[in-house]
Amino acid sequence: MSDKVGTVALESSSGQPMGNNPYGGPSYSGETAAAIDEEVRRLLNEGHETAKKIISEHREQHKLIAQALLKYETLDEKQILSLFNTGEMPSKDNDSEFPSEKAATFEQSKAELERREAARHQEQETNTETDQSTDDQADDQTETPKSSDDQTPKATDDGSTSDKPHDDDSDHEA
């Protein structure tokens, strides 16, 4: 519940006090009840102060939205966000980032949003592949070609490898 009262259940899911008190009263003391009341009061006052702070900090945006509501009667999500963020109604463009504006049902809106996410994901993958192939091409251009007289390391009799060209006579000891 809170730091002061702790995380305890003082009521059952039906709203009745917990415990086996045969008289029907709460199974906690009056002191605990007073602490609960004090904590509830503190939480409510804290929430009220936070709400007042938010309203006062964004008073101008709220006024703009209220004026637009008086003028247009209804606002959609895009219009509210635009008014809040820029102070202006959004332009009337056809390519909307809000698929819910054109959809007749929730399912259509969800399908359009999923389609856009898939397209965005595919575009990111394409960009990543393009970046990797560009890096690979750059690596290919910076490698120096090996001459034909370079030899690959050869295994010796003891299983180790050597970068030196091998003579058949030098591998055997007398």
Secondary structure by P-SEA (a helix, b strand, c coil): cccccccccccccccccccccccccccccaaaaaaaaaaaaaaaaaaaaaaaaaaaaaaaaaaaaaaaaaacccccaaaaaaaaaccccccccccccccccccccaaaaaaaaaaaaaaaaaaaaaaaaaaaaaaaaaaaaabbbbcccccccccccccccccccccccccccc
